[in-house]
């Protein structure tokens, strides 16, 4: 219902807005028409007096002229807009009703392919007779690995032909709604809702995704890693533009032809753009259309943005400014709806936080050094200067972790282990890189595509991960060092010897060039000093250690969205507590409090369909308080077990029980196994545990659902299943435990975040310094409570999924009854919650 409410509300507004705008246009144009006649009569009758002065000290006739010119400009613009709109509507109408037109483009494409194939064949026949020098060809094939001359440090560089081409395609952006959600499956679900809605037929909708989701070129898709796919795609386009100029150089020796993408065709992309605008399509349908017509859905969908009324896209695309501008998204005066926004603050923080490991730093240094040595004669001075700067940066980063780039990172033990936090400026000074202009280095990496060239070089020559000469002596030494390390680590890992982590590292490095990840880290270091921190995490070896940039102030990246948009809607099923959004995102981004409107509505279910209970003590009168100090006590775990046993006796179907962490769930499970309580539980409910691996979740859920269905049909002693889950795990978000799958949801204790985490401590310190105290409470304390209750609300929201659903919700901890915590429950649950001091009366309610 939430998606439909958003669709119908927003699109009704958009329809009314467009109608009003068109009426206003018609009125202005009509005025202009009638004004033409009147003007002719006026000018002949009364010439203006040249000496009279206007308000700004200008003569009247000047003021009048300026005013008339402005009016004329508005009218001209309206006329152009009308013509453009008419053209677009005619074109789309034609496509809607003319099947032949659809297939004309396809037929043309087939003819082009055939011509290309014949040309290629004739070239091959010619070259066979000519006997080409093989050695020269091999040399030429390396051309694409060499960096082009880097001309300028200035941003006022002439835009490349590529961007120029894109501008030719640009239409005026109509007023539109950008709708974002977290995952592609949520977006597809939303698009299906639009298709079902009353607006499904008339809305011009376009779905955007990453190249990883939309690319139909198998050769590029095989690269796997997103960054590699992006770079390869960009390079193919660059080749397309360079090819044109190469072909013009007739008399000269032709360079080897570079790969261009066969799916990147201007005409075909225009055809795809129109197809997308005619009928609402989700990502899967878009990809299928691209494959069928051999045209790129990634660029085709981008060309549809200006004319679209509703653009559906993932969070990252909207919240990350470089991605936003690359996709051609313009937010000026548009509407943005951010759905599933309960973890919006975390999402922004994650998008802009980057971590690089010691082994990635050493590997990138080694690869770049070998690249420079191989091509030093071919590279221009400016390229060499920047490569040396990057090598220096990498050396200093590894030194900060206590290592040396010239040795194998997996064999260098770190003397002082632990985690250290530094401000950006301190980190730059201590690593002695404050004299390097990181903005220029960052721009160089972007423009030169160095990480892409480096990846090609490594791929071709199989460059080893470290530049250390692997003679036998060194190998023996490395073997001994890693053996000593395994002994040292093994003593605290349940007596098992760990193999050196090199293999796993290598696997990770093969998927993408480490320099790509490091570019993200360099970019993060250009943030303002007060908005972020650098975390040095020194563990065991240099290879296992890492540098992480942590963003503290998400508002700096959200401010741009809020400033430009006409309206921003932050929506979600369980958004409480909302104070975080107001303070950390909106106030910090400089939003006027008067501009913030809060709307919260009740639930569709009748009050008797839900029974939320806060339980303060168990069956043997043991007070329930799951703090870090008390939750591991045997009596506390026994009491939890007794509660579950009693519940499983009366609750039909499925019971989902959430624990604060995987470790605690494991600990309680082991304790129950020892005391025989699991056996007692298993007589009534089959017990399932949430798996840690994402690929096993589906299987567990299927088994859980099957078991419940079987029990409901068969009757007998076994009444269903019990699922032991974890807050913030795989089952606490986006999973529907509707009907019999979740007749009771139990929350064991309060899932407070790990307060010892250095990242959280730094965030708390930052909040206490920058945020005002609310109702006498420190902002850091409020943050901890809010994080806890957001997690609770997400988890208990899994149960009631539709109008006729019913369930009971049990919160096991007397602290839930405290006003500060109680008021953070969702309104529709809070209104119906009962606080029970003793187990007896709670059990009686549940029985009923």
ROMI-179838 format. One record per residue (C-alpha): residue in three letters; x, y, z. Coordinates in steps of 0.001 Angstrom, whole numbers, plus 524288, in hexadecimal, padded with zeros to 5 digits. Each point is the difference from the previous one (the first is absolute). Layout:
// ROMI-179838
ALAXYZ/...
END
This chain:
// ROMI-179838
UNK800008000080000/UNK80B5280942802E7/UNK805477FFC57F209/UNK7F278802347FA44/UNK7FD7980B6480945/UNK80CC3806537FBA8/UNK7FD347FD6C7F190/UNK7F2098051C8002C/UNK8032780BD980877/UNK80C0F8042A7F870/UNK7FAF47FD5F7F247/UNK7F2ED806BE802BA/UNK807B580BF58042D/UNK808797FF2E7F3D7/UNK7F41D7FEE07F6F6/UNK7F96A80BC880668/UNK80CB7807AD7FF84/UNK801C57FD4B7F162/UNK7F1E0803C97FD2D/UNK8016B80CED80757/UNK80CC7802B37F90A/UNK7F9E67FDAE7F2B1/UNK7F456808AE80346/UNK8095780AC78043B/UNK807BA7FE617F34E/UNK7F396800CB7F7F8/UNK7FBEA80C4F8075E/UNK80D2C806B67FDB8/UNK8001A7FC637F198/UNK7F210804D87FE5D/UNK8039F80CCA806C8/UNK80BA78016C7F70D/UNK7F78A7FDE77F3F7/UNK7F5FD80A2F80426/UNK80AF2809068048B/UNK80607800517F24F/UNK7F4228071B7FA7C/UNK7FED58098F80B4F/UNK80E6F803277FF34/UNK7FF51803F17F1CC/UNK7F527809C5802EF/UNK806DF8054480C18/UNK80CEC8028F7F949/UNK7F9CA807D17F4FC/UNK7F7A68081C8096B/UNK8093F803C180B0E/UNK80EBF800BA7FE6B/UNK806D47FF4780D91/UNK805BE80C51805E8/UNK80EC77FE4F7FFCB/UNK8028C8087B80C03/UNK7F7557F91280A1E/UNK807527F764809E3/UNK7FC3A7F268804D2/UNK801717FACF80DDA/UNK80E497FC0B7FEA1/UNK803F380D257FA75/UNK7FEF57FA687F227/UNK7F78D806CF7F5BB/UNK7F2617F9FE7FEE1/UNK8024B7FADC7F252/UNK80C237F84B804BB/UNK7F8787F9C980B4A/UNK7F4AE7FCDE7F6E2/UNK809627FA137F5FA/UNK8068D7F73D80A3E/UNK7F2C87FBAE8053D/UNK7FAF47FD157F258/UNK80C647F86C7FCB3/UNK7FE6F7F79180C33/UNK7F1CA7FD527FC9E/UNK803CA7FCDD7F1EE/UNK80A9F7F68E804B5/UNK7F6497F8F1808C2/UNK7F6567FEBD7F4CF/UNK80A9C7FB317F699/UNK804687F5F0809DE/UNK7F1F97FB69801E6/UNK7FE237FEB67F160/UNK80C7E7F7EF7FEAB/UNK7FBC97F77380B61/UNK7F2AD7FDE57F9D6/UNK8060D7FC077F2FB/UNK809567F6AC806EC/UNK7F50D7FA148080A/UNK7F7677FE6D7F40E/UNK80B297F9547F899/UNK8028E7F6B080B49/UNK7F1A87FC8A801C2/UNK7FE327FDBD7F15E/UNK80C147F7507FF83/UNK7FBB07F7C280BA6/UNK7F20B7FF207FADB/UNK8053B7FB227F2FD/UNK807FD7F566806AF/UNK7F4607FC1E80866/UNK7F7597FD7F7F430/UNK809927FC597F557/UNK805B47F27880124/UNK80769801457F31A/UNK807A680B7880557/UNK804877F76680B4D/UNK805B57F5EE7F6E6/UNK805B3809A27F629/UNK80AD18036E8098F/UNK8029D7F1958028A/UNK800A77FCE57F16D/UNK8095880B597FDAD/UNK808A47FAB180AD3/UNK8009A7F2737F9BC/UNK803D5806067F2E2/UNK80AEB807E280685/UNK805247F3BC806C7/UNK8004F7F8997F322/UNK8074E80B0C7F916/UNK80A068009080B06/UNK801F47F1427FF48/UNK80279800697F148/UNK8098380B668016E/UNK807747F89580A75/UNK800CE7F3D87F75A/UNK80567807AE7F488/UNK80A298067F808D9/UNK804647F2B2804EA/UNK801617FACF7F222/UNK8083F80BDD7FC40/UNK808C27FF2380BEA/UNK802BD7F1847FD8A/UNK80602803877F2FB/UNK807AC80B8C8056F/UNK807D47F83E80A2A/UNK7FFB78097380B7A/UNK80BF380106808A9/UNK7FBCC7F86280C18/UNK809F180657808E7/UNK7FAD480D907FCD3/UNK7F2247FBA28034B/UNK803F87FB1B80D55/UNK8063E80D11802A0/UNK7F3C6807307FBC0/UNK7F7597F7DC808C2/UNK806B78062E80BAC/UNK7FC0C80DAE7FBAB/UNK7F37B7FFBC807ED/UNK807957FD9280CAA/UNK807E480C757FEC0/UNK7FAC780C5380652/UNK7FC3380AC57F6A4/UNK806EC80CF3801B2/UNK7FA578070A80BDA/UNK7FF6B80E2E7FC25/UNK7FA6B8083180AC7/UNK7FDE38017480E88/UNK7F57380A007FDAC/UNK7F1B17FC6580092/UNK7FCF2809DD7F54A/UNK803DD7F5C77F615/UNK7F84A7FED07F361/UNK7F5EA7F5428018C/UNK803187F3C77F85B/UNK7F8557FCA47F3DB/UNK7F89E7F61680804/UNK7F99A809F4808CE/UNK7FD1E8087F7F451/UNK7F8827F4E27F9C3/UNK7F81C7FE0080C3C/UNK7FC0080E3E7FFD3/UNK7FA607FE987F24E/UNK7F6AE7F5DE80566/UNK7FC138083480BBF/UNK7F1EC8042D80087/UNK7FA2180966809C2/UNK7FD687F8E680CDF/UNK7F1717FFE080301/UNK7FB68800CC80E38/UNK801617F22B80527/UNK800507F73A80BE2/UNK80C477F86880393/UNK7FC717F3F3807E3/UNK80AFF7F88D806CD/UNK800AE7F3DD80829/UNK80ABB7F72B80519/UNK8004A7F42B7F710/UNK7FCC47FCCE7F1E5/UNK7F5A97F63F80465/UNK7F90880AAB807E0/UNK80078808E17F407/UNK7FA727F5507F72F/UNK7F5267FDD9809E7/UNK7FD0C80EA07FFAC/UNK7FF9C800247F112/UNK7F6517F4AD80030/UNK7F779807F480962/UNK8006D80B747F668/UNK7FBE67F6D57F4FA/UNK7F43A7FB9B8081B/UNK7FC5280DD680447/UNK7F661808FC7F8BC/UNK80C0F8076C7FAFE/UNK806667F3FA7F9CA/UNK7FBD48031D7F20C/UNK8030A80E927FF43/UNK80C7D8017C80800/UNK80D27801737F960/UNK808837F8068093F/UNK80E577FC6C7FEC9/UNK8078A7F661808A4/UNK80E5C8030B8021A/UNK80A5A7F679804B4/UNK80E9B7FE178000B/UNK8076A7FAC07F433/UNK801337F356807B2/UNK7F12F7FE847FF61/UNK7FD91805887F27B/UNK80BBA7FC987F774/UNK7FCBB7F6637F50A/UNK80DD17FEC27FA87/UNK8042E7F278804B0/UNK80E8C802E97FE64/UNK7FEC780B9480958/UNK7F6B87F92680975/UNK809EF7F51E801DB/UNK8092E8098D806D4/UNK7F72B7FE7980BF5/UNK8046180B6880888/UNK7F7CF80C637FE7D/UNK80BC98090E7FF05/UNK806027F7CD7F515/UNK7F32A7FFA77F876/UNK7FED680ED480145/UNK80DE88026C7FB68/UNK7FF4F7F6727F4AF/UNK7F33F806207FB5F/UNK805AE80DCF800AB/UNK80C177FB9C7F8A7/UNK7F7F87F9D47F514/UNK7F8A780CBA7FE3F/UNK80CA9807AE7FFD6/UNK805017F6B17F584/UNK7F3BB8029B7F7FB/UNK802F080E8A7FFD0/UNK80E787FE347FD77/UNK7FD107F6717F506/UNK7F93880AB67F852/UNK80C13808A980081/UNK808E37F4557FD16/UNK7F8587FCD37F3CA/UNK801ED80DD07FB28/UNK80EE27FE5780013/UNK800267F99B7F2A8/UNK80E0B800C07FADD/UNK806457FC7280D27/UNK802627F25C80541/UNK7F3367FBD680639/UNK8004C7FC8980E72/UNK7FA757F31E80460/UNK7F12C800A5800E8/UNK7FB3A800E280E06/UNK7F4317F91680555/UNK7F37B807D17FFAB/UNK7F3257FB8B805DF/UNK7F6B37FAAA7F59B/UNK7F44A80365808A4/UNK8034A80E88800E7/UNK7F8B0805467F428/UNK7F9F480D7D80021/UNK7F43B7FC987F776/UNK7FD187F3688072E/UNK800DA806D580D21/UNK7F62880A097FB78/UNK7F71A7F4C07FC4C/UNK801EE7F9DB80D82/UNK7FD8880D218069F/UNK7F2D68011F7F92F/UNK7FC7D7F1DA80306/UNK802D08027980E63/UNK7F78380C3480043/UNK7F47C7F9A47F90A/UNK7FDE07F51C809CE/UNK803B57FE2E80E55/UNK80B267F601800FE/UNK808037FAD880B58/UNK80EA57FD027FF7C/UNK7FE307F1E17FB50/UNK7F7038042E7F4D9/UNK8098880AC67FC5D/UNK80B727F6797FF27/UNK7F7DB7F6707F7F2/UNK7FC7280B107F699/UNK80E65803D67FEED/UNK804487F2157FCEC/UNK7F5367FE257F611/UNK8035680C887F8A6/UNK80EC87FF808024B/UNK8001180D5780675/UNK80580804DF80CE6/UNK7F5688011480A95/UNK809368079D808FF/UNK8015A80B9F7F6C7/UNK7F2B77FE3F7F99B/UNK7F95F801A480D3D/UNK8087980BDD80319/UNK7FB70806C97F3A3/UNK7F2097FDFC804A1/UNK8021B807A780CB8/UNK7FCEE80DD17FAE4/UNK7F2867FC617FACA/UNK7FC7B7F65F80AE5/UNK7F6148037F80A83/UNK8043C7F595809AA/UNK80E267FB7480149/UNK8023D7F3DE8084F/UNK80DED7FE2B804F2/UNK808237F9F280B05/UNK804678084980BCA/UNK80E548008F7FC21/UNK7FD30806497F2EB/UNK7F8DC80B568062E/UNK807ED801FA80C6D/UNK80DA57FF8B7F9F2/UNK8024780C937F882/UNK809F17FB1F7F5D4/UNK7F7027F47E7FC9D/UNK7F463809397FF58/UNK80654809387F660/UNK8059C7F4AB7F7F1/UNK7F2447FA887FE7D/UNK7FACD80D317FB71/UNK7F6EC801E580BAA/UNK7FC4380E3C80241/UNK7F944802B680CEB/UNK7FD1F80E737FE26/UNK7F1A18022E803A4/UNK7FCCC7F17E7FF5D/UNK7F9837F71880A11/UNK807B27F542806C3/UNK7F9927F4BD80762/UNK809527F7AB80819/UNK7F8D77F39C803F8/UNK8048A7F5C2809EF/UNK8075580B6B8060B/UNK801357FAAD80DE7/UNK80EBD7FE7F7FE1B/UNK8023480BCF7F73D/UNK80A48805E28091D/UNK807B27F33D8002B/UNK7FECD7FEB97F147/UNK805BA80D8D7FD84/UNK80ADD7FD30809CB/UNK803267F2F17F97C/UNK7FFE18055F7F218/UNK80A2C80A1D803D3/UNK8086A7F7878090E/UNK80B257F8127F9F5/UNK809377F58580526/UNK80CCB7FB487F9DE/UNK808307F4C080523/UNK80EBF7FFA180144/UNK800DF7F5377F5CC/UNK7F840808537F64D/UNK8093A80B7880241/UNK80C3F7F7857FE37/UNK7FA367F93B7F41C/UNK7FC4880CEB7F966/UNK80DA78057B802CE/UNK806867F4067FA2F/UNK7F77A7FFEB7F3B9/UNK8016A80E9F7FDAC/UNK80EC27FF71801C5/UNK801357F4FE7F605/UNK7F6FE807647F6B3/UNK8086680C4880129/UNK80CA57F86D7FDE3/UNK7FAB67F9567F3D7/UNK7FAB080C327F968/UNK8089680AD1805B1/UNK805AC802EB7F268/UNK7F267801527FA31/UNK7F9B68085D80A9F/UNK7FFE580ECD7FFBF/UNK805E8807C580B52/UNK7F2EF803D180609/UNK7FB827F1C480059/UNK80C9C7FBD98068D/UNK7FED580AEF809F7/UNK7F2657FBA580421/UNK8038D7F17D80038/UNK80B728033A80902/UNK7F6E9807D9808C0/UNK7F6817F48D800ED/UNK80B417F69C80301/UNK8049B8093180AC8/UNK7F230800A2805B8/UNK7FF277F1278002D/UNK80D5E7FEDA806A5/UNK7FBE68099780A96/UNK7F2F27F92380247/UNK806D57F2EE80200/UNK809E08069280902/UNK7F4908052780826/UNK7FBD37F1D4801E8/UNK80DE27FCF38049E/UNK804757F91F7F3A0/UNK808CE8011E7F430/UNK7FAF47FF547F1E9/UNK80BD57F83E7FB73/UNK7FCE97F41B8085A/UNK7F5207F6007FF5F/UNK7F4B8805EB807FA/UNK7FBC97F281804F4/UNK80D537FD988060A/UNK801BE80CFD806FD/UNK7FB317FF3A80DFE/UNK7FAAA80CA6805BE/UNK806AA803DA80CBA/UNK7F52080864805F3/UNK7F2B47F9EB7FD4B/UNK7F34B80729802D7/UNK7F78080AC87FA7D/UNK8039780E667FF5F/UNK7F73480B2A7FB8C/UNK8056480C617F9F6/UNK7FA3480C5C7FA58/UNK802468018A7F150/UNK80A0C80AD880206/UNK807957F85580A3D/UNK800697F43D7F710/UNK804F5808457F48A/UNK80AAC806428086C/UNK804667F37E806A5/UNK800C87F87F7F341/UNK807A480BAE7FA4D/UNK7F721801A97F446/UNK7FA9080D6A8038B/UNK8088A8060B7F544/UNK7F8FA7F8517F53A/UNK7F3DF805C97F9B5/UNK7F6737F4AD80155/UNK7F5BD8071A7F7DD/UNK809507FFFA7F45D/UNK803CE7F1BE80219/UNK7F1AD7FC4A800C4/UNK7FCFE807637F362/UNK80BA97F9807F955/UNK7FB147F26F803CA/UNK7F27F8031D7FA93/UNK8048B805F67F32E/UNK80B4F7F6D17FCCB/UNK7F8B17F36A80381/UNK80CBB7FB41805E1/UNK7F9C97F53280805/UNK7F9C97FA727F3A8/UNK80D11800487F8B2/UNK8069E7F9AD80B9E/UNK7F5C97F54980093/UNK802127FD257F173/UNK80EB97FF7E8023B/UNK7FEAF7F69680B85/UNK7F62C7F79C7F89D/UNK808F97FED57F43F/UNK80CD47FD50806D6/UNK7FB1A7F90C80C37/UNK807AF8097A80881/UNK802A37F9FB80D70/UNK7F9658065680BBD/UNK80CE88042980608/UNK80C3F8051F7F99C/UNK8088D7F88F809B0/UNK809AC7F7B57F84B/UNK7FB947F21A802D9/UNK80D0A7F90E80020/UNK801067F359807BD/UNK806198069680BD3/UNK7F4CF80993800E7/UNK7F5E67F5477FE60/UNK805CD7F83880B38/UNK8001C80C188087B/UNK7F1FD803607FC5A/UNK7FBDD7F2168031F/UNK8067F8006B80D51/UNK7FA4680D5E8032E/UNK7F23F7FBD07FC53/UNK8018C7F37D807FA/UNK8042D807D680BFC/UNK7F4758090F7FDC7/UNK7F6707F49E7FF76/UNK805527FB1380CF0/UNK7FE8580D6C805F8/UNK7F1E9801667FAE3/UNK7FC4B7F1DC80231/UNK801B3800C180EBE/UNK7F3F78088E8015F/UNK7F7A37F98F7F572/UNK7FB6A7F39C806C2/UNK80CE07F9487FD43/UNK7FE517FF587F137/UNK80B5D8041C7F78E/UNK7FBCD80A7C7F668/UNK805DB7FF867F261/UNK805E480D047FBAF/UNK7F562808DD7FA8B/UNK806FC801FA7F308/UNK7F72D7F72F7F7B7/UNK7F385806CE8041C/UNK8066880D257FDA3/UNK8040E7FBD47F258/UNK7F2337FBD07FCBA/UNK7FAD080D0F8043B/UNK80A5E807457F83F/UNK7FD287F8767F397/UNK7F2268052B7FF72/UNK8042D80E327FEEF/UNK80C238084C7FF86/UNK803498045680DE9/UNK8030F80D9A7FAE5/UNK7F17D802137FD5F/UNK7FCC77FE3880E61/UNK80B6A808D3803DA/UNK7FB0D80ADA7F705/UNK7F3808000580829/UNK808298019280C5E/UNK807C580B527FA1F/UNK7F3518067F7FC1B/UNK7FAB37FE7080DE8/UNK80C16806E28057C/UNK7FBB680C6C7F8ED/UNK7F4498016E8094A/UNK8001B80B3C809D5/UNK8080B7FCE180C34/UNK7F473800D980979/UNK7F72E7F6FF7F7F9/UNK807D37F36780067/UNK80A5F7F7BE806CF/UNK80A697F66D7FB86/UNK800817F30F80761/UNK80CE97F8AC8003D/UNK7FCEA7F1DB802E9/UNK80CAC7F8848029E/UNK7FDE57F140800B5/UNK809E57F4C880010/UNK8068D802B67F2F9/UNK800EB80BDF7F734/UNK7F7A17F8BE7F600/UNK7F4E77FE46809C5/UNK800E780DF680510/UNK7F80A80AC57F9A9/UNK7FD6480E8C7FE94/UNK7F1D68043980066/UNK7F9D180D267FD83/UNK7F3FB802208087D/UNK7F62A80A947FC79/UNK7FA648066580C44/UNK7F71980A337FA0E/UNK7F6B07FA2A7F5D4/UNK7F92780D2E7FE9E/UNK80B18805A17F7A1/UNK7FC937F6797F520/UNK7F14880103801F5/UNK7FFC880EE28003B/UNK8015C800F27F127/UNK7F3F97F75A7FDFF/UNK7F7DE8080D8098B/UNK8048880D237FA7B/UNK7FCF77FCD57F1CD/UNK7F3397F8888012C/UNK7F28A805CA80021/UNK7FC2F7F5BF80A4B/UNK806637F43D8067A/UNK7F7997F52F805D2/UNK806A67F6A88095D/UNK7F6D27F45F80190/UNK7FFDC7F2A280656/UNK7F77C7F605806C8/UNK807148012F80CFE/UNK806CA80D2E800C3/UNK7FF0F8023A80EB8/UNK807528065080664/UNK8008480B167F60B/UNK807C5809D480821/UNK80CAC7FAE77F9CC/UNK7FBAF804157F268/UNK7FBEF80D6F804AA/UNK80C86802CF8077C/UNK80AF57F8917F929/UNK7FB50801837F1FE/UNK7F70B80BB07FEA5/UNK80450809D980A6A/UNK80E637FD4F7FCFF/UNK7FD35801FC7F181/UNK7FA7380D6D80358/UNK7F1987FD037FD93/UNK7F697809EA805C7/UNK7F7F77F8C380A98/UNK7F399806167FA54/UNK802897F87A7F368/UNK7FF967F2CD80700/UNK7F29F7F98F80062/UNK7FE247F33E80734/UNK7F5227F6927FC8A/UNK7FD4B7F30D80692/UNK7F3FE7F78B7FE45/UNK7F9F07F48F8071A/UNK7FF317F1FE7FB4A/UNK7F5507F9827F80A/UNK7FE187F4DA809C0/UNK7F578800B080A9E/UNK80520801E080E05/UNK7FC8B7F20480417/UNK809097FA367F57A/UNK80C648039380748/UNK804677FD6C80DEA/UNK80CC8806CC8039C/UNK804B87FCE980DE1/UNK80BAC8053780788/UNK803837F51E80977/UNK807818041680C3D/UNK802167F29B80663/UNK7FF567F1947FC9B/UNK7F85C7F43280535/UNK808DA7FE8580C08/UNK7FF6580EBE802E8/UNK80DDF8023C7FAF5/UNK800B080E527FBBF/UNK8031E800FD7F17F/UNK80B81809077FD7A/UNK809347FBDC7F533/UNK80B9B8090F8024A/UNK80DCC7FBD37FC1D/UNK8025A7FCD480E78/UNK7F3E17F7A680285/UNK7FBF77F9C07F330/UNK809FE7F4EE800B5/UNK7FB8E7FBB380D97/UNK7FA927F2027FFB6/UNK7F3888042E80729/UNK7FD4F80A757F5A0/UNK801B17F6497F4C4/UNK7F7B27F5E280736/UNK7F521809F380213/UNK800258037E7F177/UNK7FED77F17D7FCF2/UNK7F4607FE698092C/UNK7F8F780B727F9A2/UNK8021E7FA147F286/UNK7FB5B7F28A80482/UNK7F358805CE80564/UNK7FDB9807F57F3A2/UNK802727F49C7F6D0/UNK7F5737F87B80749/UNK7F579809F87FC90/UNK80476807357F3AD/UNK7FC347F93B7F335/UNK80864800567F395/UNK80CE7807337FFEF/UNK8072A8070780AEF/UNK80B72808F27FC84/UNK8094F8032680B17/UNK80A0680B027FE32/UNK80CD680070807B4/UNK808E980C05800D4/UNK80B927F93A7F92A/UNK804A27F3577F997/UNK809517FD8F80B66/UNK7F5448010180A34/UNK7F6B87F7747F820/UNK80AAA7F59B7FEE3/UNK802F3800FF80E90/UNK7F1B17FE8880421/UNK7FDF27F4C37F664/UNK80BB97F8958059F/UNK7FAFD8025180DF5/UNK7F25A7FAF67FC9E/UNK805FC7F4207F974/UNK8077B7FCE480C80/UNK7F432801B0808FC/UNK7F6F77F7EC7F748/UNK7F6EB80B717FD8A/UNK801AF7FEF67F13D/UNK7FA6A7F23C8006E/UNK7F40A805148074E/UNK7FE4380B027F629/UNK8016E7F6937F48D/UNK7F4127F81A80416/UNK7F73380B737FC44/UNK807EF807677F5B8/UNK80A9F7FC0A7F687/UNK80BAC808E5802AA/UNK806E9807A27F52E/UNK80BB88092F8014B/UNK802E580BB27F75C/UNK80C127FCD47F7C1/UNK80B6B809787FF6F/UNK801EC7FDFC7F15C/UNK7F6B08079D7F74A/UNK7FEE87F5177F5DA/UNK7FA367F6A980A30/UNK7F51D8092E80491/UNK7F6797FC497F537/UNK8016A7F17B802DB/UNK7FD88801C280EB3/UNK7F3EA808667FD54/UNK7FA7E7F5FD7F66D/UNK801F47F4EC809D8/UNK7FA108085780AF2/UNK7F3E08030F7F7C3/UNK7FE8F7F1C37FBA1/UNK800937FB3280E08/UNK7F5588098880476/UNK7F7337FC3D7F49F/UNK802017F17480295/UNK7FCD38016980E8C/UNK7F39E807EC7FD7E/UNK7FAE97F5A87F6B8/UNK804357F3D080777/UNK7FBD7803E980DC9/UNK806B67F89E80B1B/UNK8095F8044180A9D/UNK809218081F7F76D/UNK7F91980D1F7FD70/UNK809CB807507F78F/UNK80DD68055F8003B/UNK808B9808FB8080B/UNK809DC8087D7F8C2/UNK80B6180579807ED/UNK8043680C8B7F92A/UNK8090B80B8380239/UNK7FCD480E8980039/UNK8065C8069E7F446/UNK8023B7F2A07F9CA/UNK7FA7A7FA507F37E/UNK7F2357FE0580568/UNK7FDE480D1A806A5/UNK7FD9C807BD7F375/UNK7F8687FE047F389/UNK7FAC77F283803C7/UNK7F1557FDC78018D/UNK7FBDC7F74E80B41/UNK7F1B88018A7FC80/UNK7F4C07F7A680514/UNK8045A7F2EC805B9/UNK80E67802DF7FD79/UNK80017809C980B4F/UNK7F5167FED980A05/UNK80932804B780AA9/UNK80C608083C7FF5F/UNK808C28000880C12/UNK80AC8809D680298/UNK809FD7FAF5809F0/UNK805FA80BD1806DA/UNK8037D80CFA7F9AD/UNK809177FFBC7F42B/UNK808E180B45803FA/UNK80B5D801CF7F686/UNK80DC67FC7480464/UNK803C180C1E807A0/UNK80E6F7FC047FFF3/UNK800E2801547F13A/UNK809A480B1B7FCFE/UNK7F7728049D7F4AC/UNK7F4058014B808A9/UNK807C2806B480AC1/UNK8052B809F17F648/UNK7F246802747FAC1/UNK7FAFE8020180E00/UNK80AE2809AF80326/UNK7FD3A8074F7F35C/UNK7F155800AD80304/UNK802548050480DCF/UNK8089D80ACC7FA79/UNK7F7398041E7F4B3/UNK7F1E07FD2A803E5/UNK7F79E80738809F4/UNK7FB937F88280C2A/UNK7F1EC7FB6C7FE8C/UNK7F7A68000680C5D/UNK80C277FFB580892/UNK8054E7F3A27F980/UNK80D687FF047F9B5/UNK7FEB67FE367F11F/UNK808C57F3E1800C7/UNK7F6AD7F96D809AD/UNK7F47E803387F727/UNK807837FA537F45D/UNK802567F30E8071C/UNK7F1A47FEE6803E7/UNK7FB86803877F249/UNK808EC7F5F37F998/UNK7FAD97F5B980961/UNK7F1A1803437FDCE/UNK80172801207F12A/UNK805227F20A80014/UNK7F4CF7FB82808D7/UNK7F59B806A27F7A5/UNK8057F7F9FB7F386/UNK7FFEB7F263805ED/UNK7F2678004D80619/UNK7FAA2806007F380/UNK8024E7F2D37F93D/UNK7F36C7FA5D805B7/UNK7F3F5807D47FBCC/UNK8008A800547F136/UNK7F1F78022F7FB4C/UNK7F24F8041E803FB/UNK7FB307F2E58053D/UNK80CC97FBCF80678/UNK801287FE5E80EC6/UNK80B597FDA48095D/UNK805118020B80DBD/UNK80CA880757802CC/UNK807BA7FD5880C60/UNK80ACA80923804B4/UNK807F67F90E80A81/UNK8068680A8A80853/UNK7FA4A808F480A64/UNK807B580B7B7FA27/UNK7F673800AD7F476/UNK7F60F805E280987/UNK8087380C2D80257/UNK7F93080BE27F9DE/UNK80C03803F17F7DE/UNK800577F2727F9CB/UNK7F15A7FD497FFDC/UNK7FD5080C837F842/UNK809397FB797F539/UNK7F73D7F4857FC66/UNK7F7D8801F67F391/UNK7F354807178032E/UNK7F71A7F4D87FB6F/UNK8071E7F66780904/UNK801B18098B80B58/UNK7F16A802E7800B8/UNK7FCF27F1938023D/UNK80B8F7FC0D8089C/UNK7FDB77FA3C80DA0/UNK80A8F8002F80A77/UNK7FF8A7F38880848/UNK807A47FF3D80CB7/UNK7FD607F15F801C1/UNK800217F4D07F645/UNK7F2D77FA5E8044B/UNK7F76180B117FB29/UNK807F2801417F357/UNK7FE537F1777FD6F/UNK7F154800EC80278/UNK7FEF880B037F5CC/UNK807D17F81B7F620/UNK7F7AC7F3FA80251/UNK7F3D5807EF7FD1A/
END
